[in-house]
Amino acid sequence: MATRKPGDPYTCGDYRQEMVLLGLKKRLAEGGLAPEEKAVIEKEIATLEKEMGMD
């Protein structure tokens, strides 16, 4: 998904990305993850944040 520009309409896709990001961050904060799983989640978070223009 492309990065939104100011003035672009807020879409269902934007909302979905935000909810996925929120879920990943919540899972990471809960702890109890294997190091490999933690690394995968951190990579997914970084990818989503970049796509959303949050990096």
Protein Blocks (a to p, Z undefined) as FASTA:
>chain_A
ZZddehiacdfklmmmmmmmmmmmmmmmngoiafklmmmmmmmmmmmmmmnopZZ
